[in-house]
Amino acid sequence: MNSAMRLNLFKPFLAAFFLLTSVGAQADLQGGRSAYKNKDFAAAMQEFKPLADSGVAVAQFYVGLMYDNGEGVLQDYQQAITWYRKAAEQGFAPAQSNLGIVYEMGGRVERNYKTAVSWYRKAAEQGEATAQFNLGAVYYAGRGDEIARNYDEAALWYGKAAEQGNAAAQNSLGRLYENGQGVKTDYVQAYKWYALSAASGSETAQQNKEFVATRLTEEQIAEAETLAKEWKAKHK
């Protein structure tokens, strides 16, 4: 799990939790984040660990992340899970999202899709885009006897993540519109979402956009392009 790649998505949650900490703790958190960003992991851990021990959820998440990735410490998945759980149980959405991934992937813990969905949902309902996408993916594919396939739920959560600019969710939502799964078939909407995902660098979305374009008139393509431009302007 490459959790570090998702840190930028967590800024709203970090800001919200900073408001719940003392001025001194906020300074230490900022110092830890700065050190982490600069890849001075030893200094980051020195800042985060005392805060994590004192119950600061943001710091607990970072300590978990560093154990998860072996950053400044020996990689230790059980320590990562322990710290993620401490933060998650305080309602910190990024930690809840990562716990969902842990339980969906298995290996470190016994795979449990229901537990994964439970953690994803907690984070997704707070607006965490990665959890929303992952929840949509679980419902899109289904997970054996544990989680029934549900295209309506997939469309709901892909849609929420797509509106936040999650490129993978935008591509997946485009697929739902193309195939009429959980939403009415709409090639114009499919093209729009594929175009937005492709603009973020998704080669798969670019290929999907080119394919669905074969089902559209020039006027419909122009309409879809306009819709994509309007979405971008609205979400600057």
RARA-V202901 format. One record per pair of residues at least 4 apart in sequence whose ideal C-beta (glycine too) atoms are under 7 Angstrom apart, sorted by the first residue. I is the first residue (numbers start at 1). GAP is how many residues later the second one is. If there is no record, write none. Layout:
i:I gap:GAP
i:I gap:GAP
This chain:
i:1 gap:67
i:1 gap:97
i:1 gap:100
i:1 gap:104
i:3 gap:62
i:3 gap:65
i:3 gap:66
i:3 gap:95
i:4 gap:61
i:4 gap:65
i:6 gap:4
i:6 gap:124
i:9 gap:120
i:9 gap:121
i:10 gap:4
i:10 gap:84
i:11 gap:4
i:12 gap:4
i:13 gap:4
i:13 gap:79
i:13 gap:80
i:13 gap:81
i:13 gap:115
i:14 gap:4
i:14 gap:44
i:17 gap:4
i:17 gap:40
i:17 gap:41
i:17 gap:75
i:18 gap:8
i:18 gap:11
i:21 gap:4
i:21 gap:5
i:21 gap:8
i:21 gap:35
i:22 gap:4
i:23 gap:4
i:24 gap:4
i:25 gap:4
i:25 gap:26
i:25 gap:31
i:26 gap:4
i:27 gap:4
i:28 gap:4
i:28 gap:19
i:28 gap:23
i:29 gap:4
i:29 gap:22
i:29 gap:29
i:29 gap:30
i:30 gap:4
i:31 gap:4
i:31 gap:16
i:32 gap:4
i:32 gap:12
i:32 gap:15
i:32 gap:16
i:32 gap:27
i:32 gap:30
i:33 gap:4
i:34 gap:4
i:35 gap:5
i:35 gap:8
i:35 gap:9
i:35 gap:12
i:36 gap:5
i:36 gap:8
i:36 gap:26
i:40 gap:4
i:41 gap:4
i:41 gap:25
i:41 gap:30
i:41 gap:31
i:42 gap:4
i:42 gap:30
i:43 gap:4
i:44 gap:4
i:44 gap:22
i:44 gap:28
i:45 gap:4
i:45 gap:21
i:45 gap:27
i:45 gap:28
i:48 gap:4
i:48 gap:11
i:48 gap:14
i:48 gap:15
i:49 gap:4
i:49 gap:14
i:50 gap:4
i:51 gap:5
i:51 gap:8
i:52 gap:4
i:52 gap:7
i:52 gap:8
i:52 gap:11
i:52 gap:31
i:56 gap:4
i:57 gap:4
i:57 gap:30
i:57 gap:33
i:57 gap:35
i:58 gap:4
i:58 gap:34
i:59 gap:4
i:60 gap:4
i:60 gap:23
i:60 gap:26
i:60 gap:27
i:61 gap:4
i:61 gap:23
i:61 gap:26
i:61 gap:31
i:61 gap:33
i:61 gap:34
i:62 gap:4
i:63 gap:4
i:63 gap:20
i:64 gap:4
i:64 gap:16
i:64 gap:19
i:64 gap:20
i:64 gap:23
i:64 gap:31
i:65 gap:4
i:66 gap:5
i:66 gap:6
i:66 gap:7
i:67 gap:6
i:67 gap:8
i:67 gap:9
i:67 gap:12
i:67 gap:13
i:67 gap:16
i:68 gap:9
i:68 gap:12
i:70 gap:4
i:70 gap:5
i:76 gap:4
i:77 gap:4
i:77 gap:31
i:78 gap:4
i:79 gap:4
i:80 gap:4
i:81 gap:4
i:81 gap:21
i:81 gap:27
i:81 gap:28
i:82 gap:4
i:83 gap:4
i:84 gap:4
i:84 gap:11
i:84 gap:14
i:84 gap:15
i:85 gap:4
i:85 gap:14
i:87 gap:5
i:87 gap:8
i:88 gap:4
i:88 gap:7
i:88 gap:8
i:88 gap:11
i:88 gap:31
i:92 gap:4
i:93 gap:4
i:93 gap:30
i:93 gap:33
i:93 gap:35
i:93 gap:38
i:94 gap:4
i:94 gap:34
i:95 gap:4
i:96 gap:4
i:96 gap:23
i:96 gap:26
i:96 gap:27
i:96 gap:35
i:97 gap:4
i:97 gap:23
i:97 gap:26
i:97 gap:31
i:97 gap:33
i:97 gap:34
i:98 gap:4
i:99 gap:4
i:99 gap:20
i:100 gap:4
i:100 gap:16
i:100 gap:19
i:100 gap:20
i:100 gap:23
i:100 gap:31
i:100 gap:34
i:101 gap:4
i:101 gap:33
i:102 gap:6
i:102 gap:7
i:103 gap:6
i:103 gap:8
i:103 gap:9
i:103 gap:12
i:103 gap:13
i:103 gap:16
i:104 gap:9
i:104 gap:12
i:106 gap:4
i:106 gap:5
i:112 gap:4
i:113 gap:4
i:113 gap:25
i:113 gap:30
i:113 gap:33
i:113 gap:34
i:114 gap:4
i:114 gap:32
i:114 gap:33
i:115 gap:4
i:116 gap:4
i:117 gap:4
i:117 gap:18
i:117 gap:21
i:117 gap:30
i:118 gap:4
i:119 gap:4
i:120 gap:4
i:120 gap:11
i:120 gap:14
i:120 gap:15
i:121 gap:4
i:121 gap:14
i:123 gap:5
i:123 gap:8
i:124 gap:4
i:124 gap:7
i:124 gap:8
i:124 gap:11
i:124 gap:33
i:128 gap:4
i:129 gap:4
i:129 gap:32
i:129 gap:35
i:129 gap:37
i:130 gap:4
i:131 gap:4
i:132 gap:4
i:132 gap:25
i:132 gap:28
i:132 gap:29
i:132 gap:37
i:133 gap:4
i:133 gap:25
i:133 gap:28
i:133 gap:33
i:133 gap:35
i:133 gap:36
i:134 gap:4
i:135 gap:4
i:135 gap:22
i:136 gap:4
i:136 gap:18
i:136 gap:21
i:136 gap:22
i:136 gap:25
i:136 gap:33
i:136 gap:36
i:137 gap:4
i:138 gap:5
i:138 gap:9
i:139 gap:10
i:139 gap:11
i:139 gap:14
i:139 gap:15
i:139 gap:18
i:140 gap:11
i:140 gap:14
i:140 gap:32
i:141 gap:8
i:142 gap:5
i:142 gap:6
i:142 gap:7
i:143 gap:4
i:150 gap:4
i:151 gap:4
i:151 gap:25
i:151 gap:30
i:151 gap:31
i:152 gap:4
i:152 gap:30
i:153 gap:4
i:154 gap:4
i:154 gap:22
i:154 gap:28
i:155 gap:4
i:155 gap:21
i:155 gap:27
i:155 gap:28
i:156 gap:4
i:157 gap:4
i:158 gap:4
i:158 gap:11
i:158 gap:14
i:158 gap:15
i:158 gap:18
i:159 gap:4
i:159 gap:14
i:161 gap:5
i:161 gap:8
i:162 gap:4
i:162 gap:7
i:162 gap:8
i:162 gap:11
i:162 gap:31
i:165 gap:70
i:166 gap:4
i:167 gap:4
i:167 gap:30
i:167 gap:33
i:167 gap:35
i:168 gap:4
i:169 gap:4
i:170 gap:4
i:170 gap:23
i:170 gap:26
i:170 gap:27
i:171 gap:4
i:171 gap:23
i:171 gap:26
i:171 gap:31
i:171 gap:33
i:171 gap:34
i:171 gap:37
i:172 gap:4
i:173 gap:4
i:173 gap:20
i:174 gap:4
i:174 gap:16
i:174 gap:19
i:174 gap:20
i:174 gap:23
i:174 gap:31
i:174 gap:34
i:175 gap:4
i:175 gap:33
i:176 gap:5
i:176 gap:6
i:176 gap:7
i:177 gap:6
i:177 gap:8
i:177 gap:9
i:177 gap:12
i:177 gap:13
i:177 gap:16
i:178 gap:9
i:178 gap:12
i:178 gap:34
i:180 gap:4
i:180 gap:5
i:186 gap:4
i:187 gap:4
i:187 gap:25
i:187 gap:28
i:187 gap:29
i:187 gap:33
i:188 gap:4
i:188 gap:28
i:188 gap:32
i:188 gap:35
i:188 gap:36
i:189 gap:4
i:190 gap:4
i:190 gap:22
i:191 gap:4
i:191 gap:18
i:191 gap:21
i:191 gap:22
i:191 gap:25
i:191 gap:30
i:191 gap:33
i:192 gap:4
i:192 gap:32
i:192 gap:35
i:192 gap:36
i:193 gap:4
i:194 gap:4
i:194 gap:11
i:194 gap:14
i:194 gap:15
i:194 gap:18
i:195 gap:4
i:195 gap:14
i:195 gap:29
i:195 gap:30
i:195 gap:33
i:196 gap:32
i:196 gap:35
i:197 gap:5
i:197 gap:8
i:198 gap:4
i:198 gap:7
i:198 gap:8
i:198 gap:11
i:202 gap:4
i:203 gap:4
i:204 gap:4
i:205 gap:4
i:206 gap:4
i:207 gap:4
i:208 gap:4
i:209 gap:4
i:212 gap:4
i:213 gap:8
i:216 gap:4
i:216 gap:5
i:218 gap:4
i:219 gap:4
i:220 gap:4
i:221 gap:4
i:222 gap:4
i:223 gap:4
i:224 gap:4
i:225 gap:4
i:226 gap:4
i:227 gap:4
i:228 gap:4
i:229 gap:4
i:230 gap:4
i:231 gap:4
